[in-house]
C-alpha cells in the first residue's frame, strides 16, 4: 500500500485512540520535521492525529529595551494563518528532503511508544543518535531503526 498522510486516523481527542489504530501508550509529537519523520516511520497503525487550531495561540516577540539598564520588551501577538503556513513550509521542506510528502495542517500528532517513554522529552532523548547522521536519507534510516528498536527493548 502506498502510504499517505490521509491514511492516518483522526480522533476528536488525544485521549481517544481510534479503534483502527493499535491500542497502547501514546505521546504527543512536537511539531517539527524530525518528529513527523517518526510519525511517518511508525505509520498509520501506530499514529493518530487530532485537529488543532491556532485561534488561541500567540507568538512571543522579544525586542531589546532602550537605555543602559533596560530589560527586553516581551510582547505576545496573535498567531495567524501566515504563521502556520511558515511553520508548515519549513516542516514540509525537511520532510521533502527525505522523500516524505507534505503534511496536512493543522493537526497535533500522537505516536505509540513503549511505556518506558513517558513524554515527548523522553522520546527526543531516545532519538538523539539520529543527529549524528550526515545525510538526509541517513536520518530517515536512523529514525526507522530507533523506532523499531524501541519496541524490541524490554520495558
C-alpha atoms as an extended CHARMM CRD file, in Angstrom:
* protein
*
       155  EXT
         1         1  UNK       CA              0.0000000000        0.0000000000        0.0000000000  PROA      1               0.0000000000
         2         2  UNK       CA              1.2230000000        3.4840000000       -0.8600000000  PROA      2               0.0000000000
         3         3  UNK       CA              1.3920000000        5.4120000000        2.4170000000  PROA      3               0.0000000000
         4         4  UNK       CA             -0.2140000000        8.8500000000        2.5310000000  PROA      4               0.0000000000
         5         5  UNK       CA             -0.8960000000       11.2620000000        5.3880000000  PROA      5               0.0000000000
         6         6  UNK       CA             -4.6350000000       10.8690000000        4.8290000000  PROA      6               0.0000000000
         7         7  UNK       CA             -4.2270000000        7.1840000000        5.8240000000  PROA      7               0.0000000000
         8         8  UNK       CA             -3.5850000000        8.3660000000        9.4020000000  PROA      8               0.0000000000
         9         9  UNK       CA             -6.7220000000        8.2350000000       11.5270000000  PROA      9               0.0000000000
        10        10  UNK       CA             -8.2080000000       11.3410000000       13.1270000000  PROA      10              0.0000000000
        11        11  UNK       CA             -9.5280000000       11.4910000000       16.6670000000  PROA      11              0.0000000000
        12        12  UNK       CA            -11.5470000000       14.1760000000       18.4110000000  PROA      12              0.0000000000
        13        13  UNK       CA             -9.2980000000       13.9690000000       21.4720000000  PROA      13              0.0000000000
        14        14  UNK       CA             -5.7450000000       12.9170000000       22.3480000000  PROA      14              0.0000000000
        15        15  UNK       CA             -7.2760000000       10.6100000000       24.9670000000  PROA      15              0.0000000000
        16        16  UNK       CA             -9.2820000000        8.6580000000       22.3810000000  PROA      16              0.0000000000
        17        17  UNK       CA             -7.1320000000        6.3100000000       20.3130000000  PROA      17              0.0000000000
        18        18  UNK       CA             -9.1530000000        5.4670000000       17.1810000000  PROA      18              0.0000000000
        19        19  UNK       CA            -10.1870000000        1.7920000000       17.0430000000  PROA      19              0.0000000000
        20        20  UNK       CA             -8.3360000000        1.2800000000       13.7230000000  PROA      20              0.0000000000
        21        21  UNK       CA             -5.0370000000        2.2080000000       15.4230000000  PROA      21              0.0000000000
        22        22  UNK       CA             -3.0790000000       -0.1030000000       17.7380000000  PROA      22              0.0000000000
        23        23  UNK       CA             -4.1130000000        0.4360000000       21.3170000000  PROA      23              0.0000000000
        24        24  UNK       CA             -1.3350000000        1.2840000000       23.7230000000  PROA      24              0.0000000000
        25        25  UNK       CA              0.6530000000        4.1660000000       25.1750000000  PROA      25              0.0000000000
        26        26  UNK       CA              0.7960000000        7.3370000000       23.0330000000  PROA      26              0.0000000000
        27        27  UNK       CA              2.7670000000       10.5680000000       23.3890000000  PROA      27              0.0000000000
        28        28  UNK       CA              2.3840000000       13.8700000000       21.5850000000  PROA      28              0.0000000000
        29        29  UNK       CA              4.8770000000       14.6410000000       18.8500000000  PROA      29              0.0000000000
        30        30  UNK       CA              6.3270000000       18.1310000000       18.8250000000  PROA      30              0.0000000000
        31        31  UNK       CA              5.5930000000       19.8050000000       15.5130000000  PROA      31              0.0000000000
        32        32  UNK       CA              8.8750000000       19.5170000000       13.5910000000  PROA      32              0.0000000000
        33        33  UNK       CA             10.1770000000       17.6660000000       10.5420000000  PROA      33              0.0000000000
        34        34  UNK       CA             12.2350000000       15.2080000000       12.6070000000  PROA      34              0.0000000000
        35        35  UNK       CA              9.3340000000       14.2760000000       14.8700000000  PROA      35              0.0000000000
        36        36  UNK       CA              6.9770000000       13.9270000000       11.9150000000  PROA      36              0.0000000000
        37        37  UNK       CA              9.5290000000       11.5540000000       10.3830000000  PROA      37              0.0000000000
        38        38  UNK       CA              8.8500000000        9.3860000000       13.4390000000  PROA      38              0.0000000000
        39        39  UNK       CA              5.1230000000        9.5350000000       12.6490000000  PROA      39              0.0000000000
        40        40  UNK       CA              5.7890000000        8.5500000000        9.0440000000  PROA      40              0.0000000000
        41        41  UNK       CA              8.0490000000        5.6540000000       10.0470000000  PROA      41              0.0000000000
        42        42  UNK       CA              5.6070000000        4.4260000000       12.7200000000  PROA      42              0.0000000000
        43        43  UNK       CA              2.8360000000        4.5130000000       10.1160000000  PROA      43              0.0000000000
        44        44  UNK       CA             -0.9440000000        4.7580000000       10.2760000000  PROA      44              0.0000000000
        45        45  UNK       CA             -1.2210000000        1.7380000000       12.5760000000  PROA      45              0.0000000000
        46        46  UNK       CA              0.7060000000        3.4600000000       15.3750000000  PROA      46              0.0000000000
        47        47  UNK       CA             -0.0820000000        7.1450000000       14.8720000000  PROA      47              0.0000000000
        48        48  UNK       CA             -3.2030000000        9.2550000000       15.0060000000  PROA      48              0.0000000000
        49        49  UNK       CA             -3.9160000000       12.9520000000       14.7010000000  PROA      49              0.0000000000
        50        50  UNK       CA             -6.2070000000       15.4460000000       16.3940000000  PROA      50              0.0000000000
        51        51  UNK       CA             -7.3690000000       18.6250000000       14.6440000000  PROA      51              0.0000000000
        52        52  UNK       CA             -5.7920000000       21.7050000000       16.1570000000  PROA      52              0.0000000000
        53        53  UNK       CA             -6.4170000000       25.3780000000       15.8110000000  PROA      53              0.0000000000
        54        54  UNK       CA             -4.2260000000       28.4160000000       16.0400000000  PROA      54              0.0000000000
        55        55  UNK       CA             -7.0890000000       30.5510000000       17.3930000000  PROA      55              0.0000000000
        56        56  UNK       CA             -5.8140000000       30.6420000000       20.9950000000  PROA      56              0.0000000000
        57        57  UNK       CA             -2.0910000000       30.5780000000       20.2080000000  PROA      57              0.0000000000
        58        58  UNK       CA              0.2410000000       33.5440000000       20.4200000000  PROA      58              0.0000000000
        59        59  UNK       CA              3.6550000000       34.4300000000       19.0810000000  PROA      59              0.0000000000
        60        60  UNK       CA              6.1340000000       35.6720000000       21.6520000000  PROA      60              0.0000000000
        61        61  UNK       CA              8.1520000000       38.5920000000       20.2760000000  PROA      61              0.0000000000
        62        62  UNK       CA             11.1370000000       39.8920000000       22.2390000000  PROA      62              0.0000000000
        63        63  UNK       CA             12.5910000000       43.2720000000       21.3840000000  PROA      63              0.0000000000
        64        64  UNK       CA             15.6110000000       44.9130000000       23.0080000000  PROA      64              0.0000000000
        65        65  UNK       CA             14.7660000000       47.5440000000       25.5890000000  PROA      65              0.0000000000
        66        66  UNK       CA             16.1320000000       51.0640000000       25.3850000000  PROA      66              0.0000000000
        67        67  UNK       CA             18.5330000000       52.6000000000       27.8300000000  PROA      67              0.0000000000
        68        68  UNK       CA             21.5560000000       51.1520000000       29.6410000000  PROA      68              0.0000000000
        69        69  UNK       CA             19.5960000000       49.1010000000       32.2250000000  PROA      69              0.0000000000
        70        70  UNK       CA             16.5030000000       48.3400000000       30.1380000000  PROA      70              0.0000000000
        71        71  UNK       CA             15.0760000000       44.8500000000       30.0870000000  PROA      71              0.0000000000
        72        72  UNK       CA             13.9020000000       43.3130000000       26.8410000000  PROA      72              0.0000000000
        73        73  UNK       CA             10.3170000000       44.0510000000       25.8930000000  PROA      73              0.0000000000
        74        74  UNK       CA              8.2250000000       40.9110000000       25.5000000000  PROA      74              0.0000000000
        75        75  UNK       CA              5.0360000000       41.1190000000       23.5170000000  PROA      75              0.0000000000
        76        76  UNK       CA              2.5090000000       38.4030000000       22.7140000000  PROA      76              0.0000000000
        77        77  UNK       CA              0.7600000000       38.8220000000       19.3940000000  PROA      77              0.0000000000
        78        78  UNK       CA             -1.9470000000       36.6030000000       17.8950000000  PROA      78              0.0000000000
        79        79  UNK       CA             -0.7650000000       33.5590000000       15.9500000000  PROA      79              0.0000000000
        80        80  UNK       CA             -2.1780000000       33.7990000000       12.4430000000  PROA      80              0.0000000000
        81        81  UNK       CA             -2.6830000000       31.6350000000        9.3910000000  PROA      81              0.0000000000
        82        82  UNK       CA              0.5170000000       33.0330000000        7.8380000000  PROA      82              0.0000000000
        83        83  UNK       CA              2.4670000000       31.8820000000       10.9020000000  PROA      83              0.0000000000
        84        84  UNK       CA              1.0960000000       28.3550000000       10.4950000000  PROA      84              0.0000000000
        85        85  UNK       CA              1.9110000000       28.4130000000        6.7880000000  PROA      85              0.0000000000
        86        86  UNK       CA              5.5210000000       29.4620000000        7.5140000000  PROA      86              0.0000000000
        87        87  UNK       CA              5.9390000000       26.6440000000       10.0410000000  PROA      87              0.0000000000
        88        88  UNK       CA              4.3630000000       24.1140000000        7.6700000000  PROA      88              0.0000000000
        89        89  UNK       CA              6.6460000000       25.2610000000        4.8260000000  PROA      89              0.0000000000
        90        90  UNK       CA              9.7260000000       24.6110000000        6.9610000000  PROA      90              0.0000000000
        91        91  UNK       CA              8.4700000000       21.2130000000        8.0670000000  PROA      91              0.0000000000
        92        92  UNK       CA              7.4680000000       20.2050000000        4.5540000000  PROA      92              0.0000000000
        93        93  UNK       CA             10.8970000000       21.2320000000        3.2730000000  PROA      93              0.0000000000
        94        94  UNK       CA             12.5630000000       18.9530000000        5.8410000000  PROA      94              0.0000000000
        95        95  UNK       CA             10.2010000000       16.0870000000        5.0660000000  PROA      95              0.0000000000
        96        96  UNK       CA             10.6730000000       16.5720000000        1.3340000000  PROA      96              0.0000000000
        97        97  UNK       CA             14.4460000000       16.1410000000        1.7080000000  PROA      97              0.0000000000
        98        98  UNK       CA             13.8330000000       12.5060000000        2.7250000000  PROA      98              0.0000000000
        99        99  UNK       CA             11.0180000000       11.8410000000        0.2570000000  PROA      99              0.0000000000
       100       100  UNK       CA              8.0700000000       12.2450000000        2.6230000000  PROA      100             0.0000000000
       101       101  UNK       CA              5.0860000000       14.1470000000        1.1760000000  PROA      101             0.0000000000
       102       102  UNK       CA              3.7710000000       17.4150000000        2.6810000000  PROA      102             0.0000000000
       103       103  UNK       CA              1.7160000000       17.1050000000        5.8490000000  PROA      103             0.0000000000
       104       104  UNK       CA             -1.9040000000       18.1540000000        6.2040000000  PROA      104             0.0000000000
       105       105  UNK       CA             -2.3730000000       21.0080000000        8.6390000000  PROA      105             0.0000000000
       106       106  UNK       CA             -3.2420000000       21.8920000000       11.3260000000  PROA      106             0.0000000000
       107       107  UNK       CA             -3.0820000000       18.7100000000       13.3930000000  PROA      107             0.0000000000
       108       108  UNK       CA             -1.4780000000       17.5360000000       16.5990000000  PROA      108             0.0000000000
       109       109  UNK       CA              0.1470000000       14.1180000000       16.1350000000  PROA      109             0.0000000000
       110       110  UNK       CA              0.4180000000       11.2030000000       18.5950000000  PROA      110             0.0000000000
       111       111  UNK       CA              2.6690000000        8.1630000000       18.2600000000  PROA      111             0.0000000000
       112       112  UNK       CA              2.5750000000        4.8110000000       20.0220000000  PROA      112             0.0000000000
       113       113  UNK       CA              5.6320000000        4.1940000000       22.1720000000  PROA      113             0.0000000000
       114       114  UNK       CA              6.5870000000        1.7370000000       24.9040000000  PROA      114             0.0000000000
       115       115  UNK       CA              5.6120000000        2.6110000000       28.4840000000  PROA      115             0.0000000000
       116       116  UNK       CA              9.2660000000        3.4400000000       29.1590000000  PROA      116             0.0000000000
       117       117  UNK       CA              8.7810000000        6.6450000000       27.1130000000  PROA      117             0.0000000000
       118       118  UNK       CA              6.6630000000        8.9280000000       29.3050000000  PROA      118             0.0000000000
       119       119  UNK       CA              6.5820000000       12.0700000000       27.1750000000  PROA      119             0.0000000000
       120       120  UNK       CA              7.9990000000       13.9020000000       24.1670000000  PROA      120             0.0000000000
       121       121  UNK       CA             11.1700000000       14.8410000000       26.1090000000  PROA      121             0.0000000000
       122       122  UNK       CA             11.9910000000       11.1760000000       26.6670000000  PROA      122             0.0000000000
       123       123  UNK       CA             11.1120000000       10.4740000000       23.0380000000  PROA      123             0.0000000000
       124       124  UNK       CA             13.5680000000       13.1840000000       21.9620000000  PROA      124             0.0000000000
       125       125  UNK       CA             16.2480000000       11.6330000000       24.1850000000  PROA      125             0.0000000000
       126       126  UNK       CA             15.6330000000        8.2130000000       22.6090000000  PROA      126             0.0000000000
       127       127  UNK       CA             16.1540000000        9.6410000000       19.1240000000  PROA      127             0.0000000000
       128       128  UNK       CA             19.1800000000       11.8510000000       19.8160000000  PROA      128             0.0000000000
       129       129  UNK       CA             21.5710000000        9.4970000000       17.9860000000  PROA      129             0.0000000000
       130       130  UNK       CA             19.8800000000       10.3400000000       14.6710000000  PROA      130             0.0000000000
       131       131  UNK       CA             21.6130000000       13.7190000000       14.8780000000  PROA      131             0.0000000000
       132       132  UNK       CA             24.9510000000       12.0490000000       14.1010000000  PROA      132             0.0000000000
       133       133  UNK       CA             23.8020000000       11.1960000000       10.5890000000  PROA      133             0.0000000000
       134       134  UNK       CA             25.3680000000       13.2730000000        7.8460000000  PROA      134             0.0000000000
       135       135  UNK       CA             22.7670000000       12.7490000000        5.1200000000  PROA      135             0.0000000000
       136       136  UNK       CA             19.0190000000       13.2090000000        4.9160000000  PROA      136             0.0000000000
       137       137  UNK       CA             18.4840000000        9.5780000000        3.9350000000  PROA      137             0.0000000000
       138       138  UNK       CA             20.7260000000        8.5440000000        6.8500000000  PROA      138             0.0000000000
       139       139  UNK       CA             18.4980000000       10.4660000000        9.2670000000  PROA      139             0.0000000000
       140       140  UNK       CA             15.3860000000        8.6900000000        7.9910000000  PROA      140             0.0000000000
       141       141  UNK       CA             17.1130000000        5.2750000000        8.2220000000  PROA      141             0.0000000000
       142       142  UNK       CA             18.2190000000        6.0890000000       11.7780000000  PROA      142             0.0000000000
       143       143  UNK       CA             14.6980000000        7.1870000000       12.7600000000  PROA      143             0.0000000000
       144       144  UNK       CA             13.2720000000        3.9310000000       11.3670000000  PROA      144             0.0000000000
       145       145  UNK       CA             15.8270000000        1.7810000000       13.2200000000  PROA      145             0.0000000000
       146       146  UNK       CA             15.4660000000        3.6490000000       16.5100000000  PROA      146             0.0000000000
       147       147  UNK       CA             11.6720000000        3.4020000000       16.4010000000  PROA      147             0.0000000000
       148       148  UNK       CA             11.7920000000       -0.3410000000       15.6890000000  PROA      148             0.0000000000
       149       149  UNK       CA             14.3740000000       -0.8360000000       18.4510000000  PROA      149             0.0000000000
       150       150  UNK       CA             12.1180000000        0.9140000000       20.9950000000  PROA      150             0.0000000000
       151       151  UNK       CA              9.6840000000       -1.9810000000       20.7980000000  PROA      151             0.0000000000
       152       152  UNK       CA             12.4220000000       -4.6360000000       20.8550000000  PROA      152             0.0000000000
       153       153  UNK       CA             13.8920000000       -3.2980000000       24.1010000000  PROA      153             0.0000000000
       154       154  UNK       CA             12.4810000000       -4.6600000000       27.3680000000  PROA      154             0.0000000000
       155       155  UNK       CA             10.3330000000       -2.2000000000       29.3420000000  PROA      155             0.0000000000
